[in-house]
Amino acid sequence: MKILFRFLAVTVLFIGFSHSLAVFAADKALVERGRYIAIAADCGACHRQALNNGVPFAGGYAIESPMGRIIASNITPSKQYGIGNYSEQQFAKAVREGIAADGKNLYPAMPYTSYRDMTTADVQALYAYFMQGVEPADIPPSARTDLSFPFNIRQIMWGWNLLYLSGASADKAEAHPGSLERGKYLVEVLAHCSACHTPRNIMMAEQSSLNLAGSPLGGWYAPNITPDKSGIGDWSQRDLVTYLKTGHLVGKAQAAGAMAEAVQNSFSLMTDDDLNAIASWVKQVPAIPTAVADIGLQSPRVGVDINSVLTGQGTLTDSSTTDGAKLYENACASCHGHDGQGTDDNFYPALTRNRAVSALGPQNLVMVIVEGIQRKTSHSDISMPTFSDQLNNAQIASVSNYVRSRFAGIDDKVTAQDVQTLRDGGEPPFIMRYINWLMTVGILVMVSLLGGFWYWRKTRRSGRQQIR
């Protein structure tokens, strides 16, 4: 009897232990899935500290918007400063509807309009990752969101959401890896490509009729990525995958600004199946033609040996000059070559047939000079210095005009004021330029409606008294 009892006890313990192992394995798999979703959704690009190499997901990074500065929140499981007290339902509401646990509206710098269609399984996995796979960062916010009136009143987002937040679609079965349906989900939901590459209307909502046709973005310009010839029509699927994985496509594009961050923190870490799915979907969306620059004749590219190039930044021998040619020779030619030919191995890209140089507008060229490029992947570590402090606005305008004229045949007239405007985040949108006028009209309409209602009530009462 004793032997039987011991056998049963050991059996029960073994079954319990096996069940615990199975639960642990399931939880671990869910957390790992959530980690990958966080990469695909590029959560770390915004929800990071302002300093490089800061604590992941600790918040504090400033997102410059036309309405003002939006500070990304702490999304670690810190119970004091993060989302440690969020239930899964509250987390889903924040991700899909832009409503925080305390009921406050989030601004659409958080792309909840795209995440609206995130599947329940993906939301659950993402929640598991942030709660179990991320270390809590008990770090108080270093700054707070500061928007101009009336955008600082979060309640106005209720009306905006009513107009522009679509109803969530029903959950679908998970698409097969590499499939077109998987590509659609990645482009339209997780990777939220339209948040940057789709033009906005006067209310700062995406114009669905111009999906992925290109849009200004904080001083930069997110280009047309539809398969029109003015977009990526001459890119093969392999080209797109290479660009997403490395941030560099010889003779066509180099990722900078927000796209460099997306490549570094998201696309370069995704599976080849997912990158191919993205490329397949983007290649078949409706082609939308957009204006392109009239590019003049360019000299053929003749590369030089990288060993003959003085690596690093050139020397500004005359720091006061505004001569574009001199500035180029002093600050740029040591890497890009005197004739803009770059190097044979393309480590330093050519400026001839370079989309940042030959684009319709000079935004991306100016911003590359201002901010430089920092892009690190498993394939390369690219670092172009910023000239923000070394060159003033007039000098940046001059060297931009020289580069565009010399290497693309485009006769630009970028001014110092244009450079300052781009530094400040670009041209203010319609709603910012005319907000005071719109508010005045709104108040007058409201007063007129109230006055009309008061007059109607008064005449109605007067009519009743006459009948009596």
SVG drawing of the C-alpha trace seen along z (x, -y; Angstrom):
<svg xmlns="http://www.w3.org/2000/svg" viewBox="-57 -88 102 90">
<polyline fill="none" stroke="black" stroke-width="0.4" points="0.0,0.0 2.8,-2.4 4.5,-1.7 1.3,-2.4 0.8,-5.6 4.3,-6.8 3.8,-5.9 0.6,-7.9 2.3,-10.9 5.2,-10.9 2.8,-10.6 0.8,-13.6 3.9,-15.6 5.2,-14.7 2.0,-15.7 1.9,-19.0 5.5,-19.7 4.9,-18.8 1.9,-21.1 4.0,-23.9 6.6,-23.4 4.0,-23.5 2.5,-26.7 6.0,-28.3 6.8,-27.3 3.5,-28.8 4.1,-32.0 7.7,-32.2 6.4,-31.7 3.8,-34.4 6.4,-36.9 8.7,-36.1 5.9,-36.7 5.1,-40.0 8.8,-41.0 8.7,-40.5 5.4,-42.5 7.0,-45.3 9.8,-45.3 7.5,-45.2 5.4,-48.0 8.6,-50.0 7.5,-50.8 11.1,-51.5 11.5,-54.3 9.3,-56.7 9.0,-55.2 12.6,-55.7 14.7,-58.1 15.9,-61.3 19.5,-60.3 21.0,-57.6 21.5,-54.2 18.9,-55.1 16.7,-52.6 14.4,-50.9 10.7,-51.9 11.3,-54.4 9.9,-57.3 11.0,-60.9 11.7,-61.2 10.3,-64.4 8.2,-64.0 8.1,-67.3 4.7,-68.0 3.2,-71.1 1.1,-71.6 4.1,-71.4 6.2,-68.9 4.7,-65.5 6.7,-63.5 6.6,-59.8 5.4,-57.9 7.0,-55.3 5.6,-51.9 7.7,-49.7 5.8,-47.8 6.8,-50.5 3.7,-50.9 4.6,-54.5 5.7,-55.9 4.8,-53.3 1.9,-50.9 2.5,-48.5 -1.1,-49.0 -2.7,-48.6 -5.0,-45.6 -4.9,-43.8 -8.2,-45.5 -6.9,-49.0 -3.7,-48.2 -5.8,-47.2 -7.9,-50.4 -4.8,-52.5 -3.2,-50.7 -6.4,-50.4 -8.4,-53.5 -5.9,-56.0 -7.5,-56.1 -5.1,-55.8 -6.1,-53.9 -7.1,-57.2 -9.5,-58.0 -7.3,-60.7 -7.1,-60.8 -3.8,-60.1 -2.6,-62.2 -2.3,-60.4 1.5,-60.7 0.7,-57.3 -0.5,-55.6 -3.6,-54.0 -5.5,-54.8 -3.3,-52.1 -3.1,-49.8 -6.9,-49.9 -6.9,-46.6 -4.2,-44.8 -5.5,-41.3 -6.5,-40.3 -3.8,-37.7 -1.2,-40.2 -2.4,-42.7 -2.3,-39.9 1.2,-39.0 2.3,-42.6 0.8,-43.0 2.6,-39.9 5.9,-41.1 5.7,-44.5 4.5,-43.1 6.9,-40.1 9.7,-40.7 10.6,-44.3 12.3,-45.6 10.4,-48.3 12.0,-51.7 11.1,-53.7 12.2,-57.0 10.1,-60.1 9.3,-62.0 12.0,-64.6 9.4,-66.7 5.7,-66.9 3.8,-67.2 3.4,-70.9 1.0,-71.8 -0.4,-75.2 -4.0,-76.1 -6.5,-74.6 -4.6,-71.4 -3.5,-71.1 -7.2,-70.3 -7.2,-66.6 -10.9,-66.4 -11.0,-67.7 -9.6,-64.4 -13.0,-62.9 -14.4,-64.8 -11.4,-64.0 -11.7,-60.3 -15.4,-60.4 -14.5,-61.7 -11.4,-59.8 -11.0,-56.7 -12.6,-53.9 -14.4,-51.0 -12.2,-48.0 -12.4,-45.1 -13.2,-41.6 -10.2,-39.5 -9.0,-37.4 -7.1,-34.2 -3.3,-34.7 -1.9,-35.1 0.7,-32.7 4.3,-33.9 5.3,-35.8 1.8,-36.0 0.2,-39.1 -2.3,-39.2 0.5,-39.2 2.1,-42.1 -1.1,-44.1 -1.3,-43.6 2.3,-44.6 2.1,-47.7 -1.3,-49.0 -1.3,-47.9 1.9,-47.0 4.5,-49.0 2.0,-51.8 3.7,-53.0 0.8,-55.4 1.4,-57.4 4.5,-58.9 4.0,-58.3 0.4,-59.4 -0.5,-63.1 -2.7,-64.7 -5.9,-66.8 -6.6,-70.1 -7.6,-68.3 -4.3,-66.4 -6.0,-63.1 -4.6,-60.7 -6.0,-61.2 -6.9,-57.6 -7.3,-58.5 -3.5,-59.4 -2.4,-56.4 1.5,-56.2 1.9,-59.0 4.4,-60.9 4.1,-63.6 6.1,-66.2 7.3,-64.8 8.9,-67.1 11.2,-69.0 11.8,-65.8 9.8,-64.4 8.6,-60.8 8.6,-59.9 6.0,-58.4 6.2,-54.6 3.5,-53.5 4.5,-51.6 4.2,-54.7 7.4,-55.8 7.5,-58.8 7.6,-56.4 9.1,-53.0 7.9,-51.9 11.5,-51.0 12.3,-49.1 12.2,-45.3 10.9,-43.3 14.5,-42.4 15.4,-46.1 12.8,-46.8 13.9,-44.0 17.5,-45.1 16.6,-48.7 14.4,-47.7 17.1,-45.3 20.1,-47.6 18.8,-51.1 20.9,-51.4 20.1,-50.8 23.0,-51.6 22.1,-54.4 18.6,-54.9 18.2,-55.6 19.8,-55.8 17.7,-55.8 18.0,-58.9 15.9,-60.6 12.9,-58.6 13.4,-56.0 16.9,-55.3 15.5,-54.7 12.8,-52.4 15.5,-50.4 17.8,-50.2 15.1,-49.3 12.5,-47.5 12.9,-46.4 16.5,-45.1 15.4,-42.9 12.4,-41.4 12.3,-38.0 12.9,-37.7 9.4,-36.3 7.9,-39.5 10.2,-41.8 9.2,-40.0 5.5,-40.2 5.8,-44.0 7.6,-44.4 4.9,-42.3 2.1,-44.4 3.7,-47.7 4.4,-46.7 0.7,-46.1 -1.0,-49.1 -2.6,-51.6 0.1,-53.7 -0.3,-57.4 1.6,-59.8 3.3,-62.8 5.4,-65.6 9.1,-65.0 12.0,-67.3 13.2,-68.2 16.7,-66.8 19.4,-68.2 22.2,-66.3 24.6,-64.5 28.1,-63.4 28.6,-59.6 29.6,-58.2 33.2,-57.4 34.0,-55.8 37.1,-56.3 39.0,-53.9 37.9,-54.4 41.5,-54.2 42.1,-57.5 39.4,-59.3 40.1,-61.2 37.5,-59.6 35.5,-61.7 34.5,-65.3 36.3,-67.9 37.8,-71.0 36.0,-74.3 39.0,-76.4 36.8,-79.5 34.0,-79.3 32.4,-82.5 32.0,-81.8 28.6,-81.4 30.1,-80.2 28.4,-76.8 31.4,-75.5 33.9,-76.3 31.7,-74.9 31.3,-71.7 35.0,-71.3 35.8,-72.0 33.0,-70.0 31.7,-67.3 34.3,-66.4 36.5,-64.5 33.9,-61.7 31.6,-62.2 34.4,-63.2 35.1,-66.4 32.8,-65.3 30.2,-63.8 31.1,-60.3 31.3,-58.6 33.4,-55.5 33.6,-52.3 32.2,-50.2 29.4,-52.8 30.2,-53.2 30.2,-56.9 27.3,-57.3 27.4,-59.2 25.5,-62.4 24.8,-62.0 21.5,-60.0 20.8,-60.3 17.2,-60.8 17.9,-63.1 19.7,-65.4 17.3,-65.0 14.0,-65.0 11.4,-67.6 12.1,-69.5 15.3,-70.1 13.9,-69.0 15.8,-65.7 19.1,-67.1 18.9,-70.0 17.9,-67.9 20.7,-65.4 23.2,-68.3 21.5,-69.6 21.1,-66.3 23.5,-63.9 22.8,-60.2 23.2,-57.6 22.1,-54.1 23.4,-50.8 22.4,-47.3 24.1,-43.9 25.2,-44.8 26.8,-48.2 27.4,-51.1 26.8,-54.4 27.6,-57.7 27.5,-61.0 28.3,-64.0 25.8,-66.7 26.7,-70.2 24.0,-71.8 26.4,-73.7 29.2,-74.3 27.2,-75.8 24.6,-78.6 21.4,-78.6 22.8,-80.7 25.7,-78.3 23.5,-75.3 21.2,-76.9 24.2,-77.7 25.8,-74.3 22.4,-72.7 21.8,-74.9 25.3,-74.1 24.8,-70.3 21.4,-70.3 22.7,-72.4 26.0,-70.6 24.8,-67.0 21.2,-67.1 20.9,-70.1 18.2,-71.6 18.3,-75.4 17.0,-75.8 16.8,-79.0 16.8,-77.6 17.1,-80.5 18.3,-80.8 14.7,-81.2 13.8,-78.0 16.5,-76.1 15.2,-77.6 11.6,-76.5 12.8,-73.0 14.8,-73.0 11.6,-74.0 9.6,-71.1 8.6,-72.3 5.8,-74.5 2.9,-74.7 -0.2,-72.9 -3.4,-74.7 -5.0,-74.2 -2.1,-75.8 -1.8,-78.8 -5.5,-79.6 -6.4,-78.3 -7.3,-81.8 -9.5,-82.5 -11.2,-79.1 -11.8,-79.6 -13.3,-83.1 -15.6,-81.7 -16.6,-78.8 -17.4,-81.2 -19.5,-83.4 -21.4,-80.4 -22.1,-79.2 -23.3,-82.7 -25.4,-82.9 -27.0,-79.5 -27.6,-80.4 -29.1,-83.7 -31.3,-82.1 -32.5,-79.6 -33.2,-82.3 -35.1,-84.3 -37.1,-81.2 -38.1,-80.5 -39.1,-84.1 -41.3,-84.3 -42.8,-81.0 -43.8,-82.2 -45.2,-85.4 -47.3,-83.5 -48.8,-81.3 -49.7,-84.4 -51.5,-86.0 -53.6,-82.8 -54.6,-82.8"/>
</svg>
